[in-house]
């Protein structure tokens, strides 16, 4: 079934706005409030998985990670099933490829710059991991093994190097490259098509957002002042200070 952009533009706006507000919901803040604390006033002050793990332990960090991954992936998954099998008029470009990343990136923007928290949210890693995990696996079931391998490699890097931020960024970037390669081969004959260019721009935007959100961590890492993240300590219930 073919659909023109004139039939879809308002749906893209609705999906983007709805996904943004989904992203504004911060699970780290909710979980810390349940524990009668405010994670924004603890440790690095970042309401995200890494700081939750350092302050409340690995189990709470894992719960935060799971919730944020679901937040990043579910809006995208809904968009995929709504537009699955439909293409833009006169092209072979799947509407679902553009729609799901409009939703995914909107969630990330909402997570990093939530209007509900004066535009001071988390750094978007967990939600981005969820976004790419759902995006890759919803089309090819076997991609779950690729995603798990990337997640395990990311965890191993953090465990071995104790550089939590850099490990997370590398994991996100690797998933973005995998998705980019799939789109490149899928649309090799239409690579300059406006819809295809928009899809790649969304992938680049997401990478830029997550790296930009970690700019202080990157500067600290280059200066040799970055906070170490010891998975060994966290797994034993010790605060990583």
Secondary structure, DSSP 8 states (H G I E B T S, - for coil): -EE-HHHHHHHHHHHHHHHHHHHH--HHHHHHHHTT--GGGSTT---SHHHHHHHH-HHHHHHHHHHHHHHHHHHHHHHHHHHTT-EETTS--BHHHHHHHHHHHHHHHHHHS-GGGTT----SHHHHHHHHHHHHHTT-TTHHHHHHHHHHHHHHHHHHH--HHHHHHHHHHHHHHHHHHHHHHHTGGGTTSHHHHHHHHHHHHHHHHHHHHTHHHHHHHHTT------HHHHHTT----
